Amino acid sequence: MRRMPEDHSAESLRWLLWPKIDKDSLEILATECPRISVNPKLSPFGFRGKDVPIEAFPDTVLDDLFVREINPSTWAACGFTLKPVPPILSSSKELSLAEKFRLAFVERDARLAPKRAKNARQHQRRSDREWMEMSAEAKAIVLASQVSKSLHGRN
């Protein structure tokens, strides 16, 4: 069995950009992970003897360095056509997020209704079977029924 180290902190993370970090989270990070610098400030001396990479500063657009190197013609896709946007989405009356979630819930509920009904029937059958196995009254009824059938079957 492999033992996990007691310290579950990030070992290679040095800089974390979190512009809207709350005070509690900042305090927890400072306590639990003292090596991580949250929202580092630009300094000519680096940070704790380490040079902070340009990508770690909030003013840097991360993809900018890579996008400048790409030829715009490589973004074009051959033989690709856009599907037309349904009229309900292109109009100014786009559904709100809450309405989209409600509709998704209604659709999922309708899709799962047969499975819920099947599970309810199965649960009822199991419940009836357990009652038959555990109840003395139910056993007496079954035995009486069997005796009645055997008596009427012979005559």
C-alpha positions as CSV (number, residue, x, y, z in Angstrom):
1,M,0.0,0.0,0.0
2,R,1.4,3.4,-1.0
3,R,1.5,6.0,1.6
4,M,0.5,9.5,0.7
5,P,2.7,12.4,2.1
6,E,1.2,14.3,5.0
7,D,1.6,17.6,3.1
8,H,-1.0,17.8,0.3
9,S,0.1,21.3,-0.9
10,A,1.1,22.1,-4.4
11,E,4.8,21.4,-4.7
12,S,5.6,23.1,-8.0
13,L,3.2,26.0,-8.0
14,R,5.0,29.3,-7.3
15,W,2.7,32.1,-8.5
16,L,-1.1,32.2,-8.5
17,L,-3.2,34.9,-10.2
18,W,-6.5,35.4,-8.4
19,P,-7.5,39.0,-8.9
20,K,-10.7,38.9,-6.8
21,I,-9.4,36.6,-4.0
22,D,-11.2,37.0,-0.7
23,K,-9.3,37.6,2.6
24,D,-10.1,34.2,4.0
25,S,-8.8,32.4,0.9
26,L,-5.7,34.5,0.9
27,E,-5.1,33.8,4.5
28,I,-5.6,30.1,4.1
29,L,-3.2,30.0,1.1
30,A,-0.6,32.0,3.1
31,T,-0.9,29.5,6.0
32,E,-1.1,26.3,4.1
33,C,1.1,27.1,1.1
34,P,3.7,29.7,2.1
35,R,5.8,29.2,-1.0
36,I,3.0,30.3,-3.3
37,S,2.9,34.0,-4.2
38,V,-0.7,35.2,-4.9
39,N,-1.0,38.1,-7.3
40,P,2.8,38.9,-7.4
41,K,3.8,42.6,-7.9
42,L,6.3,43.6,-10.5
43,S,9.8,44.1,-8.9
44,P,13.2,44.6,-10.5
45,F,14.7,42.2,-7.8
46,G,12.4,39.3,-8.5
47,F,10.3,37.6,-5.8
48,R,12.1,35.9,-2.9
49,G,15.2,35.4,-5.0
50,K,13.3,34.1,-8.0
51,D,12.4,35.9,-11.2
52,V,8.7,36.2,-11.7
53,P,7.8,35.2,-15.3
54,I,6.0,37.8,-17.3
55,E,2.9,35.5,-17.5
56,A,2.4,35.8,-13.7
57,F,1.5,39.4,-13.8
58,P,-2.2,40.4,-14.0
59,D,-1.7,42.9,-16.9
60,T,-0.3,40.2,-19.3
61,V,-2.7,38.7,-21.8
62,L,-1.6,35.1,-21.6
63,D,-2.4,34.1,-25.2
64,D,-1.0,37.3,-26.7
65,L,2.6,36.0,-27.0
66,F,1.5,32.9,-28.9
67,V,-1.2,34.4,-31.0
68,R,1.2,36.9,-32.5
69,E,3.3,34.1,-33.8
70,I,0.5,32.4,-35.7
71,N,-0.3,33.2,-39.3
72,P,-3.9,34.2,-39.6
73,S,-4.4,32.0,-42.7
74,T,-3.9,28.9,-40.5
75,W,-7.1,29.7,-38.6
76,A,-9.2,29.2,-41.8
77,A,-10.7,25.7,-42.1
78,C,-11.2,24.2,-45.5
79,G,-14.6,22.7,-46.3
80,F,-16.1,23.9,-43.1
81,T,-19.6,25.6,-43.2
82,L,-21.4,27.1,-40.3
83,K,-24.8,25.7,-39.4
84,P,-27.5,28.3,-39.5
85,V,-28.5,29.6,-36.0
86,P,-32.0,28.7,-35.0
87,P,-34.3,31.8,-35.1
88,I,-35.1,31.6,-31.4
89,L,-31.4,32.0,-30.5
90,S,-30.7,34.8,-33.0
91,S,-33.6,37.0,-31.9
92,S,-33.3,39.5,-29.1
93,K,-35.5,37.3,-26.9
94,E,-32.8,34.7,-26.0
95,L,-33.8,32.5,-23.1
96,S,-32.4,33.4,-19.7
97,L,-30.0,31.0,-18.0
98,A,-32.7,30.1,-15.4
99,E,-35.2,29.3,-18.2
100,K,-32.6,27.1,-20.0
101,F,-32.0,25.2,-16.8
102,R,-35.8,24.8,-16.2
103,L,-36.3,23.5,-19.7
104,A,-33.4,21.1,-19.3
105,F,-34.8,19.9,-16.0
106,V,-38.3,19.4,-17.5
107,E,-36.8,17.5,-20.5
108,R,-34.7,15.3,-18.2
109,D,-37.6,14.7,-15.9
110,A,-39.8,13.5,-18.8
111,R,-37.0,11.3,-20.1
112,L,-36.5,9.6,-16.7
113,A,-40.2,9.2,-15.9
114,P,-40.5,5.6,-17.3
115,K,-37.4,4.6,-15.3
116,R,-38.8,6.1,-12.1
117,A,-42.1,4.2,-12.7
118,K,-40.3,0.9,-13.3
119,N,-38.2,1.4,-10.1
120,A,-41.4,2.2,-8.1
121,R,-43.1,-1.0,-9.4
122,Q,-40.0,-3.0,-8.6
123,H,-39.8,-1.5,-5.1
124,Q,-43.5,-2.3,-4.6
125,R,-42.9,-5.9,-5.7
126,R,-39.9,-6.3,-3.3
127,S,-41.9,-4.8,-0.5
128,D,-44.8,-7.2,-1.1
129,R,-42.4,-10.1,-1.3
130,E,-40.7,-9.1,2.0
131,W,-44.1,-8.7,3.7
132,M,-45.1,-12.2,2.4
133,E,-41.9,-13.7,3.8
134,M,-42.1,-12.0,7.2
135,S,-45.8,-11.8,8.0
136,A,-47.4,-14.9,9.7
137,E,-50.8,-13.6,8.5
138,A,-49.7,-13.5,4.9
139,K,-48.3,-17.1,5.2
140,A,-51.6,-18.3,6.7
141,I,-53.5,-16.7,3.8
142,V,-51.2,-18.4,1.2
143,L,-51.5,-21.8,2.9
144,A,-55.3,-21.5,3.2
145,S,-55.5,-20.6,-0.5
146,Q,-53.4,-23.6,-1.4
147,V,-55.5,-25.9,0.8
148,S,-58.7,-24.5,-0.7
149,K,-57.4,-25.1,-4.2
150,S,-56.5,-28.6,-3.4
151,L,-59.9,-29.4,-1.8
152,H,-61.8,-27.9,-4.7
153,G,-59.6,-29.5,-7.3
154,R,-60.3,-33.0,-6.0
155,N,-64.1,-32.7,-5.9
